[in-house]
Amino acid sequence: MFIVGLTGGIATGKSTVSEVFKEHGIPVIDADVMARKGKAWHKIKKEFGEDVFTKDGQLNREALGELIFQDVEKRRKLNEITHPEISREMFWAAVRCIFQGHQFIVMDLPLLFESGSMLEYIHKIIVVTCEEDLQLQRLMDRNSMSESRAKQRISAQMPLDSKCEKGHFVVENSGTVDDTRQQVLKIISVLQSYNTHWKMRAIIGLCCTGIVSLLIWLGTKLFQWQQLSIMRR
């Protein structure tokens, strides 16, 4: 099995691309979903205070977003708190997919390039992009956000052009949903043609065989030692 990284800018349409993969039975592990399941809230509360939580104790993501996008140091601190836990959860999700026999999985990582922590595990990278004015409008509409705030959010991330240069595949999501779907289907076809997963399965198989052989050898030695101890009595 190999891992495909899915990234892009805020409001470029990564979720649309993810859905196409899911429709074709390809697992998508979403970093944002893992973050919502996380248990690092007490650390977040200690670092950022009660203002980023609602009255019923839930994390106020909008308030937290406003805070960190205005301060690079606070954004770095939040990443330090959340990324280790998110990475750990994504790792175990990937392990489960290995034993389910999937050829490859997709990891939806909005900050793949910015954080850099997962790059060494990614075999291929897909970047979702769109026209700048469309990205701005989508973000304003989706989050009911003013233009100045939306621009601030966008500028806090790596420029889309830079991300596209680092990706192996680029999905241009400025057109219709069907246009995007057709691009993703072509990428899926290419990914399914790779035989990397057989190499990984062979390696895993050899490791499992080695472990089983070691356990058998240890069991045999233990049995022989027990028999020898009985004879000496």
C-alpha positions in Angstrom: 0.0 0.0 0.0 1.2 3.5 -0.7 -0.1 6.9 0.6 -1.3 9.7 -1.6 -1.3 13.2 -0.1 -4.2 15.5 -0.9 -3.6 19.2 -0.3 -4.4 22.7 -1.6 -5.5 26.1 -0.4 -8.3 26.9 1.9 -11.7 26.8 0.0 -10.2 25.4 -3.2 -12.4 22.3 -3.1 -10.5 19.4 -1.5 -13.7 17.9 -0.1 -15.1 17.6 -3.7 -12.0 15.7 -4.7 -12.2 13.5 -1.6 -15.7 12.5 -2.4 -14.7 11.1 -5.8 -12.1 8.9 -4.2 -14.6 7.7 -1.6 -17.1 6.9 -4.3 -14.6 4.5 -5.8 -13.9 2.7 -2.5 -10.6 4.5 -1.8 -10.1 5.3 1.9 -9.6 9.0 2.7 -8.1 9.9 6.0 -8.9 13.5 6.8 -6.6 15.5 9.1 -9.4 17.9 10.0 -11.7 15.1 11.0 -8.9 13.6 13.2 -8.4 17.0 14.8 -12.1 17.2 15.8 -11.8 13.8 17.5 -8.6 14.8 19.3 -8.2 15.0 23.1 -5.7 17.9 23.2 -8.4 20.4 24.2 -7.0 20.8 27.8 -3.7 21.9 26.3 -5.5 24.3 23.9 -7.4 25.8 26.8 -4.3 26.2 28.9 -2.5 27.9 26.0 -5.2 30.1 24.5 -7.7 30.5 27.3 -11.5 30.1 27.8 -12.2 32.6 24.9 -11.8 29.9 22.3 -14.4 27.6 23.9 -18.2 27.9 24.0 -20.2 28.0 27.1 -20.9 24.3 27.0 -17.2 23.5 26.8 -16.9 22.9 23.1 -14.0 24.2 21.0 -15.0 27.4 19.2 -13.1 26.8 16.0 -14.1 30.2 14.5 -12.7 32.1 17.5 -9.6 30.0 17.5 -9.1 30.5 13.8 -9.4 34.3 14.2 -6.8 34.2 16.9 -4.1 32.0 15.2 -4.5 33.6 11.7 -3.5 36.9 13.2 -0.5 35.6 15.0 2.2 33.4 13.4 3.6 32.4 16.8 0.2 31.3 18.1 -0.4 29.4 14.9 2.9 27.6 15.4 2.0 26.8 19.0 -1.3 25.3 18.1 0.4 23.1 15.5 2.8 21.9 18.1 -0.1 20.9 20.3 -2.3 19.2 17.7 0.0 17.8 15.1 1.6 14.9 17.1 -1.9 13.6 18.1 -3.3 14.0 14.6 -0.3 12.2 13.1 -0.6 9.4 15.6 -4.3 8.9 14.8 -3.7 9.0 11.0 -0.9 6.5 11.4 -3.2 3.9 13.1 -5.9 4.6 10.5 -3.4 3.9 7.8 -2.3 0.6 9.5 -5.9 -0.6 9.5 -6.1 0.1 5.8 -3.0 -1.9 5.2 -4.5 -5.0 6.7 -7.8 -4.4 4.8 -5.8 -4.9 1.6 -6.1 -1.5 -0.1 -3.8 -0.6 -2.9 -3.4 3.0 -1.7 -5.1 5.5 0.6 -5.5 9.2 0.4 -4.6 11.5 3.3 -6.3 14.9 3.2 -3.6 17.2 4.6 -4.4 20.9 4.2 -1.0 21.9 5.6 1.1 19.1 4.0 3.8 21.5 2.7 3.6 24.0 5.6 4.1 21.5 8.3 6.3 19.1 6.4 5.9 16.4 9.0 4.2 13.8 6.7 6.1 14.4 3.4 8.5 11.5 3.9 5.6 9.1 4.0 3.8 10.4 0.9 4.3 8.6 -2.4 2.4 11.0 -4.6 0.9 14.4 -4.0 -2.3 15.9 -5.4 -2.8 19.6 -5.2 -6.3 21.1 -5.6 -6.3 24.7 -6.9 -8.6 27.2 -8.4 -8.6 30.8 -9.6 -7.7 33.3 -6.8 -10.9 35.4 -7.1 -13.0 32.3 -7.0 -11.1 31.0 -3.9 -11.7 34.3 -2.2 -15.4 34.3 -3.0 -15.9 30.7 -1.9 -14.3 31.4 1.4 -16.4 34.5 2.0 -19.6 32.7 1.2 -18.7 29.5 3.1 -17.6 31.2 6.3 -19.8 34.3 6.1 -16.5 36.2 6.2 -15.5 39.8 5.1 -13.2 40.2 2.2 -10.3 41.5 4.4 -10.6 38.6 6.8 -10.8 36.1 4.0 -7.7 37.5 2.4 -5.9 37.3 5.7 -6.8 33.6 6.0 -5.6 32.9 2.4 -2.3 34.8 2.8 -1.5 32.8 6.0 -1.0 29.7 3.8 1.6 28.9 1.2 0.8 30.4 -2.2 -1.2 28.0 -4.5 1.4 28.3 -7.3 4.1 27.1 -5.0 2.0 24.1 -3.9 1.2 23.2 -7.5 4.9 23.2 -8.4 5.6 20.7 -5.6 2.7 18.3 -6.5 2.7 15.3 -8.8 -0.9 16.0 -9.9 -2.9 19.2 -10.0 -6.7 19.4 -10.0 -8.0 22.7 -11.4 -11.3 23.2 -9.6 -12.4 26.4 -11.1 -14.9 24.8 -13.5 -17.9 22.5 -13.0 -18.1 19.6 -10.6 -18.1 17.2 -13.6 -14.9 18.8 -14.9 -13.3 18.2 -11.5 -14.6 14.7 -11.3 -13.1 13.8 -14.7 -9.7 15.1 -13.6 -9.8 13.0 -10.5 -10.9 9.9 -12.4 -7.8 10.2 -14.6 -5.6 10.5 -11.6 -7.2 7.4 -10.0 -6.6 5.5 -13.2 -2.9 6.4 -13.1 -2.5 5.6 -9.4 -4.2 2.2 -9.9 -1.6 1.4 -12.5 1.3 1.6 -10.0 2.6 -1.7 -8.5 4.2 -0.1 -5.5 1.6 -1.7 -3.2 2.9 -5.2 -4.2 6.4 -4.3 -3.1 5.0 -3.0 0.2 2.9 -6.2 0.7 6.0 -8.3 0.0 8.0 -6.4 2.6 5.2 -6.7 5.1 4.8 -10.4 4.3 8.6 -11.0 4.8 8.5 -9.2 8.1 5.5 -11.2 9.3 7.2 -14.4 8.2 10.3 -13.4 10.1 8.4 -12.7 13.3 6.5 -16.0 13.1 9.7 -17.9 12.4 11.3 -16.2 15.4 8.4 -17.1 17.7 8.5 -20.8 16.5 12.2 -20.9 17.1 11.9 -19.5 20.6 9.0 -21.9 21.3 11.1 -24.8 20.2 14.1 -23.7 22.3 11.8 -23.2 25.3 10.3 -26.7 24.9 13.8 -28.3 24.6 15.0 -26.4 27.7 12.0 -27.6 29.7 12.5 -31.2 28.5 16.2 -31.0 29.4 15.3 -29.7 32.9 12.9 -32.6 33.5 15.5 -35.2 32.4 18.1 -33.7 34.8 15.7 -34.1 37.8 
